[in-house]
Structures are given as C-alpha cells and as structure tokens.
Amino acid sequence: MTLRQFNRIVEIRTKIISMATFLSGSLFAALTTGSWSWLRFSLMGVAVLCVDMGTTGFNSYFDYRNGTDTKTYNFERDKVLVHEGVNPSHALFISIALFGVAGVLGLVLAWLTSWWLLVVGGLCLVVGYAYTGGPYPISRTPFGELFAGGFLGTVLFMLSYFMQALSFNKDTVLASLPFFFLIAMILSVNNTCDLYADYLAGRRTLSILLRERWSIRLLATEGLAAYVLTVWFVLSGRYPYASLPFLIFAIAFSLREFILMRFRGFSLESKGASMQGVSKIFLFFSLSQIAGWLIELAV
C-alpha cells in the first residue's frame, strides 16, 4: 500500500471539515472567554484528525465488505479498495491504529481537563465505528445526517470550545448549529447522489425515504438554515461583526455552488463534482467565520 492509497483510504482531503470545526470551536472559546492553551489545542487537533481518519477508514472497509461500494455503482476513483484492489484488512488495521492513538491522546487530555472527557470521547469513537460497522450501521438508516451533523458539528465544536474554556453553556450549543446544518448538508448531498446504489445495497437513508425531489429540498433547507442562523448570530452579537464582510462573500459563493450542483443534478456520475461543490460551501463558510474571529481577537 502506497502513501497515496493510504490518503485515499482515510480521504485525507475531506479532513478539512473536522479541522475547520475544531479550529472554529477553539477560536470561539478564545473570543468569548479569553482562554487559550497551545498544549491542549495541539493535542486535541491531532486527536480529532485521528478520529476522523479512523472513522473514514472504517467506512472504506465496511462499505467494501457489505457491498455498498462496488465497481458497478461506484465511480469514485478514490475508492482504492474497489478500483485498485487494495487489501481491505489494511483499511481495518489503519482505523484501529488511529483510534488507538486518539484514545491515548484522550487520556492525556482528560488528565489535563476533566475525566468526563473520556465518556464523551469514548462515545465519539463508538459512533465513528458504528456509522458503518456493527450489526446496525447508522449509515444504513435515516439518521445519518443527525449523527454526522451532531457529532462532527455540534459535539466537536463544543469539545474544542471546552478544551480552551474548560466549560461550556447554551451559547456554545447555539454557536455550533450552523456547523451542524452544513455538515448534515454534506451528507445529504452524498446520499442523494448515492440514492439508487444505496437502495440496491439495502440501505434506508433519509434520501431514499424522501426520494430525490424532497432530498434536494432538504439539503437546500440545511444550507439555508446554516446561513440564516449565522446572519442572525452576527446581527445579535453572538458572532463578531468583523465576520460580516466575509460572510457576505461566502453566501454569494455558496449560492453559486448550489445552483451549479442543481444544474448538474445529483447522481452517481455527478457525485464527485457535487461533493466538491458542497465541500467548498462548508470551507468558505468556515473561513468567513475564522477570518472574522481572528480579526476580532487581534484588535
């Protein structure tokens, strides 16, 4: 197995999603409490990256094993287990090792902060595995968007905040909601493109239940909810005003990307372009907030 194949098993390019959420939660803590620890920030960053890569590795392994990813219905060349014949056991070993590293880092962070972190961190590892593994994979149910947005968005944002502030409150939960909706939107785009193949594989995702027309309306609603909340947070002072110019640009860019996705349609053939488009939407949203928050911290 080559380094390129390793990167594709863990889908390293998609880790910008978890890392942007982690950075945003950390900066929001610094912005609202003035607290910052480079040690906790560094350890948490590596732990988040390991959990995310490990989860994706399990996804690669189990999607191949249970027949969800096949050459017939998968056109993503990054799926090296399917298209390049990489031994599936490599993906399994990589995931277990990454979760092991994350577990060790979790112990260190719990020692530095609170032992309750082990409970939350352990739950994140269980969900990461159970998303595609175990007897009842979450990815085969209508609850994928809820778990993806909930853990990769809200829970990760709050944990990142806690690592700096050593506390959190309802404002932290509210501040995480735009990330929740945009990450749910990413999964909705993925599942809408995979609708036909997932149905044949026996999945019952939310997109399958809603069918294509309402699935597209769902992902549009998720994106709209994220931006409406963000504008409200800026105008109400929960997010700093410094992010407003960047937010306007992100809104315009996101609208353009959504129109392009809608024009291409959501299918197996257009999945690569659609996933790139929705990832760009999340990235520009995150950068708009990070830029504004850094400016606010600097002045």
Summary of the structure (lengths in Angstrom):
residues: 299
radius of gyration: 18.8
end to end distance: 48.3
largest distance: 55.3
contacts: 1035
relative contact order: 0.12
helix: 80%
strand: 0%
